[in-house]
Amino acid sequence: CLHGNDRAALTSAFVLSFFPLLYFFVFLYYTDIISTFFVLLTYLLALQGKNWSSAAAGSFAVLCRQTNIVWVGFSAAVAILRDAEAAAQNSMKKKKDDEASDLDFFLLILSAVARGIKGLLFFC
């Protein structure tokens, strides 16, 4: 059975062997884990279409680290493009005649841009 000092030494050895940077620079990385969690949660919720929950998680991510605004903006753009693409597809399905309005044309262009961005993200 490990005693107080033995347990602390074993814990320090474990942290040092698996997280060497975190061991020496823990004072710099104190918000990394929670920040990364909320950024990934924001993106996941945005992909699932839960926009309000994604916005709340994004707010917490920005409160942890202000530079997360970039990733929150990215997640918002993904959600907006997904919704615009769905709206364009629904609009084209509902149209029975050959006349397309300016809004339909705009939504079609936005849908093409969304597909292009998704293609770029797939290769990155």
C-alpha positions as CSV (number, residue, x, y, z in Angstrom):
1,C,0.0,0.0,0.0
2,L,1.3,3.4,-0.9
3,H,1.7,6.1,1.8
4,G,1.4,9.9,1.4
5,N,4.8,10.6,0.0
6,D,4.9,7.5,-2.1
7,R,1.6,8.2,-3.7
8,A,2.5,11.8,-4.4
9,A,5.8,10.6,-6.0
10,L,3.9,8.0,-8.1
11,T,1.4,10.6,-9.3
12,S,4.1,13.1,-10.2
13,A,6.0,10.3,-12.1
14,F,2.8,9.4,-14.0
15,V,2.0,13.0,-14.9
16,L,5.6,13.7,-16.0
17,S,5.7,10.6,-18.1
18,F,2.4,11.1,-19.9
19,F,2.1,14.9,-20.0
20,P,5.6,16.3,-19.9
21,L,4.7,19.8,-21.1
22,L,1.7,20.0,-18.7
23,Y,3.9,19.0,-15.8
24,F,6.4,21.9,-16.3
25,F,4.0,24.5,-17.6
26,V,0.9,23.8,-15.7
27,F,0.6,27.5,-14.7
28,L,0.2,28.3,-18.4
29,Y,-2.2,25.6,-19.4
30,Y,-4.7,25.9,-16.6
31,T,-7.6,26.6,-19.0
32,D,-6.7,24.3,-21.9
33,I,-8.8,21.3,-21.0
34,I,-12.0,23.2,-20.2
35,S,-11.5,25.5,-23.2
36,T,-11.0,22.6,-25.6
37,F,-14.0,20.8,-24.2
38,F,-16.3,23.7,-24.7
39,V,-15.0,24.4,-28.3
40,L,-15.5,20.8,-29.3
41,L,-18.9,20.8,-27.6
42,T,-19.8,23.9,-29.5
43,Y,-18.8,22.3,-32.8
44,L,-20.6,19.0,-32.0
45,L,-23.8,20.8,-31.1
46,A,-23.6,23.0,-34.3
47,L,-23.3,19.9,-36.4
48,Q,-26.3,18.4,-34.7
49,G,-28.4,21.5,-35.4
50,K,-28.8,22.4,-31.7
51,N,-28.0,26.1,-32.3
52,W,-29.0,27.5,-28.9
53,S,-27.1,24.9,-27.0
54,S,-24.1,25.5,-29.3
55,A,-24.3,29.2,-28.7
56,A,-24.3,28.6,-24.9
57,A,-21.3,26.3,-25.1
58,G,-19.6,28.8,-27.4
59,S,-20.1,31.5,-24.8
60,F,-18.5,29.5,-22.1
61,A,-15.6,28.7,-24.5
62,V,-15.1,32.4,-25.1
63,L,-15.3,33.1,-21.4
64,C,-12.5,30.6,-20.8
65,R,-10.2,32.0,-23.6
66,Q,-11.1,35.0,-25.7
67,T,-9.2,33.5,-28.7
68,N,-11.8,30.8,-28.9
69,I,-14.0,33.4,-30.7
70,V,-12.4,32.2,-33.9
71,W,-13.6,28.6,-33.4
72,V,-17.0,29.7,-32.2
73,G,-17.3,31.8,-35.4
74,F,-16.3,28.8,-37.4
75,S,-19.0,26.7,-35.7
76,A,-21.5,29.4,-36.4
77,A,-20.5,29.6,-40.0
78,V,-20.9,25.8,-40.3
79,A,-24.4,26.0,-38.8
80,I,-25.4,28.9,-41.0
81,L,-24.2,27.3,-44.2
82,R,-25.9,24.0,-43.3
83,D,-29.2,25.8,-42.7
84,A,-28.8,27.8,-45.9
85,E,-28.2,24.7,-47.9
86,A,-31.2,23.0,-46.5
87,A,-33.3,26.1,-47.2
88,A,-32.1,26.1,-50.8
89,Q,-32.9,22.5,-51.3
90,N,-36.4,22.9,-49.8
91,S,-37.0,26.0,-51.9
92,M,-36.1,24.2,-55.1
93,K,-38.2,21.1,-54.2
94,K,-41.3,23.3,-53.6
95,K,-40.9,25.2,-56.9
96,K,-43.1,23.5,-59.4
97,D,-42.7,26.0,-62.2
98,D,-39.5,27.0,-64.0
99,E,-39.5,30.5,-62.8
100,A,-37.0,31.0,-60.0
101,S,-37.0,34.1,-57.8
102,D,-33.9,36.1,-56.9
103,L,-34.1,34.6,-53.4
104,D,-34.0,31.1,-54.9
105,F,-30.9,32.0,-57.0
106,F,-29.2,33.5,-53.9
107,L,-29.9,30.3,-51.9
108,L,-28.6,28.2,-54.7
109,I,-25.4,30.1,-54.8
110,L,-25.1,30.0,-51.0
111,S,-25.7,26.2,-51.2
112,A,-22.9,25.8,-53.7
113,V,-20.5,27.8,-51.5
114,A,-21.5,25.7,-48.5
115,R,-20.7,22.5,-50.5
116,G,-17.3,24.0,-51.5
117,I,-16.4,24.9,-48.0
118,K,-17.4,21.4,-46.8
119,G,-15.2,19.9,-49.5
120,L,-12.3,22.0,-48.4
121,L,-12.8,21.1,-44.7
122,F,-12.9,17.4,-45.7
123,F,-9.4,17.7,-47.2
124,C,-7.9,19.7,-44.4
